Amino acid sequence: MAILPILRYPDPRLRSPCKPVEAFDGRLAALADDLAATMRAAPGIGITAAHVGIAERLTVIELEGAASQRVYVNPAIEWASPQTQRHAEGSVSMPGVTDEVERPARIRITYQDLAGGTHTEEADGLLAVCLQHEIDQLDGIFWIDRLSRLKRERIVRKFRKAGT
């Protein structure tokens, strides 16, 4: 497993939608392993291929350490609840800054595993937040786009002032 360089905000590649994965092979599995290692080193609880400059719909999430690792290939939100929740979010591409984002409290997604098998999963709580956050990233939507203009400008100023 390699630790890959993470793109830093405002790299324009973070705003580009990712292409669906078509080849379910050893390269994809190795990329998932590299993403997990990169996420742990950052540190973070979620990462996408887009964060390392690879425009493919692949994300890795670990909420409670390596044993909880989940890999989602070509994830898409199929349903979202009208009820919402607020949770602090940040990004491995913008370390050191967070803010609360409001999102649907429950979602249902479809995705593929590393072998190409198709699955449906429902999520709530932190997993729902993470999945929505990472799927946004795969769609070219950076997390601060979900904030008001005033909050977004404050976050960007704070990040630039920190010089990271």
DOZA-954438 format. One record per residue: x, y, z of N, C-alpha, C in turn; chain; residue in one letter. Coordinates in nm, 2 decimals, m for minus. Each point is the difference from the previous one (the first is absolute). Layout:
BEGIN
[[X; Y; Z]; [X; Y; Z]; [X; Y; Z]; "A"; "a"]
...
# end
This chain:
BEGIN
[[0.08; m0.12; 0.00]; [m0.08; 0.12; 0.00]; [0.09; 0.12; 0.00]; "A"; "m"]
[[m0.04; 0.10; m0.09]; [0.08; 0.12; m0.01]; [m0.09; 0.12; 0.06]; "A"; "a"]
[[0.07; 0.09; 0.06]; [m0.07; 0.13; 0.04]; [0.01; 0.09; m0.12]; "A"; "i"]
[[m0.11; 0.04; m0.06]; [0.00; 0.09; m0.12]; [m0.01; 0.14; 0.04]; "A"; "l"]
[[0.05; 0.09; m0.08]; [m0.01; 0.15; 0.02]; [m0.15; 0.04; m0.01]; "A"; "p"]
[[m0.04; 0.08; 0.09]; [m0.14; 0.05; 0.01]; [m0.01; 0.14; m0.07]; "A"; "i"]
[[m0.09; 0.01; m0.09]; [m0.02; 0.14; m0.06]; [m0.05; 0.09; 0.11]; "A"; "l"]
[[0.05; 0.13; m0.01]; [m0.04; 0.10; 0.10]; [m0.10; 0.10; m0.07]; "A"; "r"]
[[m0.10; 0.04; 0.08]; [m0.09; 0.10; m0.04]; [0.09; 0.13; m0.03]; "A"; "y"]
[[m0.02; 0.07; m0.11]; [m0.11; 0.00; m0.10]; [0.03; m0.08; m0.13]; "A"; "p"]
[[0.07; m0.10; 0.00]; [0.04; m0.08; m0.12]; [m0.13; m0.02; m0.08]; "A"; "d"]
[[m0.01; 0.04; m0.13]; [m0.12; m0.01; m0.08]; [m0.04; m0.15; m0.02]; "A"; "p"]
[[0.08; m0.09; 0.02]; [m0.04; m0.14; m0.02]; [m0.09; m0.05; 0.11]; "A"; "r"]
[[m0.01; 0.07; 0.11]; [m0.09; m0.03; 0.10]; [m0.14; 0.03; m0.03]; "A"; "l"]
[[m0.02; 0.08; m0.11]; [m0.13; 0.05; m0.05]; [m0.05; m0.08; m0.12]; "A"; "r"]
[[0.08; m0.10; m0.04]; [m0.03; m0.07; m0.12]; [m0.08; m0.13; 0.03]; "A"; "s"]
[[m0.11; m0.02; m0.06]; [m0.07; m0.13; 0.02]; [0.08; m0.12; m0.04]; "A"; "p"]
[[m0.01; m0.11; 0.07]; [0.08; m0.12; m0.03]; [m0.08; m0.09; m0.09]; "A"; "c"]
[[0.08; m0.08; m0.08]; [m0.06; m0.10; m0.09]; [m0.03; m0.13; 0.07]; "A"; "k"]
[[m0.10; m0.07; m0.05]; [m0.03; m0.13; 0.06]; [0.12; m0.10; m0.02]; "A"; "p"]
[[0.02; m0.08; 0.10]; [0.10; m0.11; m0.01]; [m0.06; m0.10; m0.09]; "A"; "v"]
[[0.08; m0.05; m0.10]; [m0.05; m0.11; m0.09]; [0.08; m0.12; 0.02]; "A"; "e"]
[[0.13; 0.01; 0.04]; [0.09; m0.12; 0.01]; [0.01; m0.04; 0.15]; "A"; "a"]
[[m0.05; m0.12; 0.04]; [0.01; m0.05; 0.13]; [0.11; m0.10; 0.01]; "A"; "f"]
[[0.12; 0.06; 0.03]; [0.12; m0.09; m0.01]; [0.10; 0.03; 0.11]; "A"; "d"]
[[0.12; m0.05; m0.01]; [0.10; 0.02; 0.11]; [0.04; 0.14; 0.01]; "A"; "g"]
[[0.00; 0.08; m0.11]; [0.04; 0.14; 0.01]; [m0.10; 0.07; 0.09]; "A"; "r"]
[[m0.13; m0.03; m0.01]; [m0.11; 0.07; 0.08]; [0.02; m0.04; 0.15]; "A"; "l"]
[[0.02; m0.13; 0.02]; [0.02; m0.04; 0.14]; [0.13; 0.06; 0.06]; "A"; "a"]
[[0.10; 0.02; m0.07]; [0.13; 0.06; 0.05]; [m0.03; 0.15; 0.02]; "A"; "a"]
[[m0.08; 0.06; m0.08]; [m0.03; 0.14; 0.02]; [m0.08; 0.02; 0.13]; "A"; "l"]
[[m0.10; m0.09; 0.02]; [m0.08; 0.01; 0.12]; [0.10; m0.02; 0.13]; "A"; "a"]
[[0.09; m0.09; m0.01]; [0.10; m0.02; 0.11]; [0.08; 0.13; 0.02]; "A"; "d"]
[[0.05; 0.06; m0.11]; [0.08; 0.12; 0.01]; [m0.09; 0.12; 0.05]; "A"; "d"]
[[m0.12; 0.01; m0.04]; [m0.09; 0.10; 0.06]; [m0.02; m0.02; 0.15]; "A"; "l"]
[[m0.01; m0.12; 0.04]; [m0.02; m0.03; 0.15]; [0.13; 0.05; 0.07]; "A"; "a"]
[[0.11; m0.04; m0.05]; [0.13; 0.04; 0.07]; [0.01; 0.16; 0.00]; "A"; "a"]
[[m0.03; 0.06; m0.11]; [0.01; 0.14; m0.01]; [m0.10; 0.07; 0.09]; "A"; "t"]
[[m0.12; m0.05; 0.01]; [m0.10; 0.05; 0.10]; [0.05; m0.01; 0.14]; "A"; "m"]
[[0.05; m0.11; 0.04]; [0.05; m0.02; 0.13]; [0.11; 0.10; 0.04]; "A"; "r"]
[[0.09; 0.02; m0.10]; [0.12; 0.09; 0.02]; [m0.04; 0.14; 0.01]; "A"; "a"]
[[m0.12; 0.04; m0.06]; [m0.04; 0.14; m0.02]; [m0.01; 0.07; 0.14]; "A"; "a"]
[[m0.07; m0.04; 0.10]; [m0.10; m0.11; 0.01]; [m0.14; 0.04; m0.04]; "A"; "p"]
[[m0.08; m0.10; m0.03]; [m0.14; 0.03; m0.04]; [m0.08; m0.12; 0.02]; "A"; "g"]
[[m0.13; 0.01; m0.02]; [m0.09; m0.12; 0.01]; [m0.07; m0.03; m0.14]; "A"; "i"]
[[0.03; 0.08; m0.10]; [m0.04; m0.03; m0.13]; [0.09; 0.07; m0.10]; "A"; "g"]
[[0.01; m0.06; m0.12]; [0.08; 0.05; m0.11]; [m0.06; m0.05; m0.13]; "A"; "i"]
[[0.02; 0.07; m0.11]; [m0.03; m0.04; m0.13]; [0.12; 0.00; m0.09]; "A"; "t"]
[[m0.01; m0.07; m0.11]; [0.10; 0.00; m0.10]; [0.03; 0.14; m0.05]; "A"; "a"]
[[m0.11; 0.08; 0.00]; [0.02; 0.14; m0.04]; [0.09; 0.08; 0.08]; "A"; "a"]
[[0.01; m0.03; 0.13]; [0.09; 0.07; 0.10]; [0.14; m0.02; m0.04]; "A"; "h"]
[[0.03; m0.11; m0.08]; [0.14; m0.02; m0.04]; [0.02; 0.02; m0.15]; "A"; "v"]
[[m0.10; 0.07; m0.06]; [0.02; 0.03; m0.14]; [m0.04; m0.10; m0.10]; "A"; "g"]
[[m0.07; m0.11; 0.05]; [m0.05; m0.10; m0.09]; [m0.15; 0.01; m0.02]; "A"; "i"]
[[m0.05; 0.03; m0.12]; [m0.14; 0.03; m0.02]; [m0.08; m0.12; m0.02]; "A"; "a"]
[[0.00; m0.09; 0.10]; [m0.08; m0.12; 0.00]; [m0.09; m0.01; 0.12]; "A"; "e"]
[[m0.12; m0.05; m0.02]; [m0.10; m0.01; 0.11]; [0.03; m0.11; 0.10]; "A"; "r"]
[[0.10; 0.03; 0.09]; [0.04; m0.10; 0.10]; [0.02; 0.08; 0.13]; "A"; "l"]
[[m0.06; m0.05; 0.11]; [0.02; 0.06; 0.13]; [0.03; m0.11; 0.11]; "A"; "t"]
[[0.07; 0.04; 0.10]; [0.03; m0.09; 0.11]; [m0.04; 0.08; 0.13]; "A"; "v"]
[[m0.07; m0.07; 0.09]; [m0.05; 0.06; 0.12]; [0.04; m0.09; 0.12]; "A"; "i"]
[[0.05; 0.06; 0.10]; [0.03; m0.08; 0.13]; [m0.04; 0.09; 0.11]; "A"; "e"]
[[m0.11; m0.04; 0.07]; [m0.05; 0.08; 0.11]; [0.06; m0.05; 0.13]; "A"; "l"]
[[0.04; m0.12; 0.01]; [0.05; m0.05; 0.13]; [0.13; m0.09; m0.02]; "A"; "e"]
[[0.09; 0.05; m0.07]; [0.13; m0.07; m0.02]; [m0.01; m0.10; m0.12]; "A"; "g"]
[[0.11; m0.06; m0.03]; [0.02; m0.09; m0.12]; [m0.11; m0.11; m0.01]; "A"; "a"]
[[m0.04; m0.05; 0.11]; [m0.10; m0.11; 0.00]; [m0.13; 0.05; m0.06]; "A"; "a"]
[[m0.03; 0.13; 0.01]; [m0.13; 0.05; m0.05]; [0.01; 0.05; m0.15]; "A"; "s"]
[[0.11; m0.03; m0.06]; [0.02; 0.05; m0.14]; [m0.11; m0.04; m0.09]; "A"; "q"]
[[m0.05; 0.10; m0.08]; [m0.10; m0.03; m0.10]; [0.05; 0.06; m0.13]; "A"; "r"]
[[m0.02; m0.07; m0.11]; [0.04; 0.05; m0.13]; [m0.12; 0.00; m0.09]; "A"; "v"]
[[m0.02; 0.12; m0.06]; [m0.12; 0.02; m0.09]; [0.05; 0.04; m0.14]; "A"; "y"]
[[m0.04; m0.08; m0.10]; [0.04; 0.03; m0.13]; [m0.13; 0.04; m0.07]; "A"; "v"]
[[0.00; 0.11; m0.08]; [m0.11; 0.06; m0.07]; [m0.12; 0.02; 0.09]; "A"; "n"]
[[0.02; 0.06; 0.12]; [m0.12; 0.02; 0.09]; [m0.09; 0.11; m0.05]; "A"; "p"]
[[m0.13; m0.01; 0.02]; [m0.09; 0.10; m0.04]; [m0.12; 0.00; 0.11]; "A"; "a"]
[[m0.04; 0.12; 0.03]; [m0.11; 0.01; 0.10]; [m0.13; m0.02; m0.08]; "A"; "i"]
[[m0.08; m0.10; 0.05]; [m0.13; m0.03; m0.06]; [m0.12; 0.06; 0.07]; "A"; "e"]
[[0.02; 0.03; 0.12]; [m0.11; 0.06; 0.08]; [0.06; 0.07; 0.12]; "A"; "w"]
[[m0.06; 0.11; 0.04]; [0.04; 0.08; 0.12]; [m0.12; 0.04; 0.08]; "A"; "a"]
[[0.01; m0.01; 0.13]; [m0.11; 0.04; 0.09]; [m0.03; 0.15; 0.00]; "A"; "s"]
[[m0.12; 0.04; 0.02]; [m0.03; 0.14; 0.01]; [0.06; 0.05; 0.14]; "A"; "p"]
[[0.01; m0.08; 0.10]; [0.06; 0.04; 0.12]; [0.15; 0.03; m0.02]; "A"; "q"]
[[0.05; 0.10; 0.07]; [0.14; 0.03; m0.02]; [0.08; m0.01; 0.14]; "A"; "t"]
[[0.13; 0.00; m0.02]; [0.09; 0.01; 0.12]; [0.11; 0.09; m0.03]; "A"; "q"]
[[0.06; 0.06; 0.10]; [0.12; 0.08; m0.01]; [0.12; m0.07; 0.06]; "A"; "r"]
[[0.11; 0.01; m0.07]; [0.12; m0.07; 0.05]; [0.12; 0.08; m0.05]; "A"; "h"]
[[0.11; 0.01; 0.08]; [0.12; 0.06; m0.03]; [0.07; m0.08; m0.12]; "A"; "a"]
[[0.04; 0.07; m0.10]; [0.07; m0.06; m0.11]; [0.13; 0.07; m0.03]; "A"; "e"]
[[0.09; m0.06; m0.07]; [0.12; 0.05; m0.04]; [0.05; m0.08; m0.12]; "A"; "g"]
[[0.13; 0.01; m0.04]; [0.05; m0.07; m0.11]; [0.15; m0.02; 0.01]; "A"; "s"]
[[0.04; m0.12; m0.04]; [0.15; m0.03; m0.01]; [0.07; 0.10; m0.10]; "A"; "v"]
[[m0.08; 0.06; m0.08]; [0.05; 0.10; m0.10]; [0.00; 0.14; 0.06]; "A"; "s"]
[[m0.05; 0.02; 0.11]; [m0.01; 0.13; 0.07]; [0.02; m0.02; 0.15]; "A"; "m"]
[[0.12; m0.06; 0.04]; [0.01; m0.03; 0.14]; [0.00; 0.12; 0.09]; "A"; "p"]
[[m0.05; m0.02; 0.12]; [0.00; 0.10; 0.11]; [m0.12; 0.08; 0.01]; "A"; "g"]
[[m0.10; m0.01; m0.10]; [m0.12; 0.08; 0.01]; [m0.12; m0.09; m0.01]; "A"; "v"]
[[m0.10; 0.03; 0.08]; [m0.13; m0.07; 0.00]; [m0.11; 0.09; 0.02]; "A"; "t"]
[[m0.12; m0.04; m0.04]; [m0.12; 0.08; 0.03]; [m0.12; m0.10; m0.01]; "A"; "d"]
[[m0.11; 0.04; 0.06]; [m0.12; m0.09; 0.00]; [m0.07; 0.01; m0.14]; "A"; "e"]
[[m0.04; m0.11; m0.05]; [m0.07; m0.01; m0.12]; [m0.13; m0.07; 0.03]; "A"; "v"]
[[m0.11; 0.04; m0.06]; [m0.13; m0.06; 0.01]; [m0.02; m0.09; m0.12]; "A"; "e"]
[[m0.04; m0.13; 0.03]; [m0.02; m0.10; m0.10]; [m0.12; m0.08; 0.04]; "A"; "r"]
[[m0.06; m0.08; m0.10]; [m0.10; m0.10; 0.04]; [0.05; m0.09; 0.11]; "A"; "p"]
[[m0.09; m0.04; 0.09]; [0.04; m0.08; 0.11]; [0.01; m0.15; m0.04]; "A"; "a"]
[[m0.07; m0.05; m0.10]; [0.01; m0.13; m0.04]; [0.01; m0.01; m0.15]; "A"; "r"]
[[0.07; m0.09; m0.06]; [0.01; m0.02; m0.14]; [0.00; m0.14; m0.04]; "A"; "i"]
[[m0.03; m0.03; m0.13]; [0.02; m0.13; m0.05]; [0.09; 0.02; m0.13]; "A"; "r"]
[[0.10; m0.09; 0.00]; [0.09; 0.01; m0.12]; [0.01; m0.13; m0.07]; "A"; "i"]
[[0.04; 0.01; m0.12]; [0.04; m0.12; m0.08]; [0.15; 0.01; m0.03]; "A"; "t"]
[[0.07; m0.11; 0.00]; [0.14; 0.01; m0.03]; [0.05; m0.14; m0.04]; "A"; "y"]
[[0.12; m0.01; m0.05]; [0.06; m0.12; m0.03]; [0.12; m0.03; 0.09]; "A"; "q"]
[[0.03; m0.13; 0.02]; [0.12; m0.03; 0.08]; [0.12; m0.02; m0.09]; "A"; "d"]
[[0.11; m0.03; 0.05]; [0.13; m0.01; m0.08]; [m0.01; m0.11; m0.11]; "A"; "l"]
[[m0.09; m0.10; 0.02]; [m0.02; m0.10; m0.10]; [m0.11; 0.03; m0.11]; "A"; "a"]
[[m0.06; 0.12; 0.02]; [m0.11; 0.04; m0.09]; [m0.14; m0.04; 0.04]; "A"; "g"]
[[m0.01; m0.07; 0.11]; [m0.14; m0.03; 0.05]; [m0.07; 0.12; 0.04]; "A"; "g"]
[[m0.13; 0.01; m0.03]; [m0.09; 0.11; 0.03]; [m0.07; m0.02; 0.14]; "A"; "t"]
[[0.00; 0.11; 0.08]; [m0.06; 0.00; 0.13]; [m0.09; 0.12; 0.02]; "A"; "h"]
[[m0.09; m0.01; 0.10]; [m0.08; 0.11; 0.04]; [0.02; 0.01; 0.15]; "A"; "t"]
[[0.02; 0.12; 0.06]; [0.02; 0.02; 0.14]; [m0.07; 0.12; 0.05]; "A"; "e"]
[[m0.06; m0.01; 0.12]; [m0.06; 0.11; 0.07]; [0.09; 0.05; 0.11]; "A"; "e"]
[[0.01; 0.13; 0.02]; [0.09; 0.05; 0.10]; [m0.06; 0.12; 0.07]; "A"; "a"]
[[0.03; 0.01; 0.13]; [m0.03; 0.12; 0.08]; [0.12; 0.04; 0.08]; "A"; "d"]
[[m0.02; 0.11; 0.08]; [0.11; 0.04; 0.08]; [0.12; 0.04; m0.07]; "A"; "g"]
[[0.12; m0.03; 0.06]; [0.13; 0.05; m0.06]; [0.02; m0.07; m0.13]; "A"; "l"]
[[m0.04; m0.13; m0.02]; [0.02; m0.06; m0.13]; [m0.07; 0.07; m0.11]; "A"; "l"]
[[m0.13; 0.04; 0.03]; [m0.07; 0.07; m0.10]; [0.07; 0.14; m0.04]; "A"; "a"]
[[0.05; 0.07; 0.10]; [0.07; 0.12; m0.02]; [0.12; m0.03; m0.09]; "A"; "v"]
[[0.08; m0.10; 0.03]; [0.12; m0.03; m0.07]; [m0.03; m0.04; m0.15]; "A"; "c"]
[[m0.10; m0.08; m0.01]; [m0.03; m0.04; m0.14]; [m0.04; 0.11; m0.08]; "A"; "l"]
[[m0.09; 0.09; 0.05]; [m0.04; 0.12; m0.08]; [0.11; 0.09; m0.03]; "A"; "q"]
[[0.09; 0.02; 0.10]; [0.12; 0.08; m0.02]; [0.09; m0.05; m0.11]; "A"; "h"]
[[0.03; m0.13; 0.00]; [0.09; m0.06; m0.10]; [m0.07; m0.01; m0.13]; "A"; "e"]
[[m0.13; m0.03; m0.01]; [m0.07; m0.01; m0.13]; [0.00; 0.14; m0.06]; "A"; "i"]
[[m0.02; 0.11; 0.08]; [0.01; 0.13; m0.05]; [0.14; 0.03; m0.06]; "A"; "d"]
[[0.10; m0.05; 0.07]; [0.14; 0.02; m0.06]; [0.01; m0.07; m0.13]; "A"; "q"]
[[m0.05; m0.12; m0.01]; [0.00; m0.07; m0.13]; [m0.07; 0.07; m0.11]; "A"; "l"]
[[m0.10; 0.08; 0.04]; [m0.08; 0.08; m0.10]; [0.06; 0.14; m0.02]; "A"; "d"]
[[0.11; 0.03; 0.06]; [0.07; 0.13; m0.02]; [m0.06; 0.10; 0.09]; "A"; "g"]
[[m0.06; m0.03; 0.10]; [m0.06; 0.09; 0.10]; [0.09; 0.00; 0.12]; "A"; "i"]
[[0.07; 0.10; 0.03]; [0.09; 0.01; 0.12]; [m0.08; 0.04; 0.12]; "A"; "f"]
[[0.03; m0.06; 0.11]; [m0.09; 0.01; 0.12]; [m0.04; 0.15; 0.04]; "A"; "w"]
[[0.09; 0.09; m0.03]; [m0.03; 0.14; 0.04]; [m0.11; 0.06; m0.09]; "A"; "i"]
[[m0.03; m0.06; m0.12]; [m0.11; 0.04; m0.08]; [m0.13; m0.02; 0.07]; "A"; "d"]
[[m0.01; m0.08; 0.10]; [m0.12; m0.02; 0.08]; [m0.02; 0.11; 0.11]; "A"; "r"]
[[0.09; 0.09; 0.01]; [m0.01; 0.11; 0.10]; [m0.05; 0.12; m0.06]; "A"; "l"]
[[m0.05; 0.09; 0.08]; [m0.04; 0.14; m0.05]; [0.13; 0.07; m0.05]; "A"; "s"]
[[m0.03; 0.10; m0.09]; [0.12; 0.07; m0.05]; [0.08; 0.06; 0.10]; "A"; "r"]
[[m0.06; 0.06; 0.11]; [0.08; 0.06; 0.11]; [0.08; m0.10; 0.07]; "A"; "l"]
[[m0.05; m0.12; 0.03]; [0.07; m0.10; 0.07]; [0.12; m0.06; m0.09]; "A"; "k"]
[[m0.04; m0.01; m0.13]; [0.10; m0.05; m0.09]; [0.12; 0.09; m0.01]; "A"; "r"]
[[m0.03; 0.13; m0.01]; [0.11; 0.10; m0.01]; [0.09; 0.00; 0.13]; "A"; "e"]
[[m0.07; m0.01; 0.11]; [0.07; m0.01; 0.13]; [0.10; m0.12; 0.00]; "A"; "r"]
[[m0.05; m0.12; m0.04]; [0.08; m0.12; 0.00]; [0.12; 0.02; m0.09]; "A"; "i"]
[[m0.02; 0.05; m0.12]; [0.11; 0.02; m0.10]; [0.10; 0.09; 0.06]; "A"; "v"]
[[m0.04; 0.11; 0.06]; [0.09; 0.10; 0.06]; [0.09; m0.07; 0.11]; "A"; "r"]
[[m0.07; m0.08; 0.08]; [0.07; m0.07; 0.11]; [0.10; m0.10; m0.05]; "A"; "k"]
[[m0.04; m0.07; m0.11]; [0.09; m0.10; m0.06]; [0.12; 0.07; m0.06]; "A"; "f"]
[[m0.02; 0.11; m0.07]; [0.11; 0.07; m0.06]; [0.09; 0.06; 0.10]; "A"; "r"]
[[m0.06; 0.06; 0.11]; [0.08; 0.06; 0.10]; [0.09; m0.11; 0.07]; "A"; "k"]
[[m0.05; m0.12; 0.02]; [0.08; m0.10; 0.06]; [0.11; m0.05; m0.09]; "A"; "a"]
[[0.00; 0.04; m0.13]; [0.11; m0.03; m0.09]; [0.02; m0.15; m0.03]; "A"; "g"]
[[m0.11; m0.08; 0.01]; [0.01; m0.14; m0.03]; [m0.03; m0.03; m0.14]; "A"; "t"]
# end
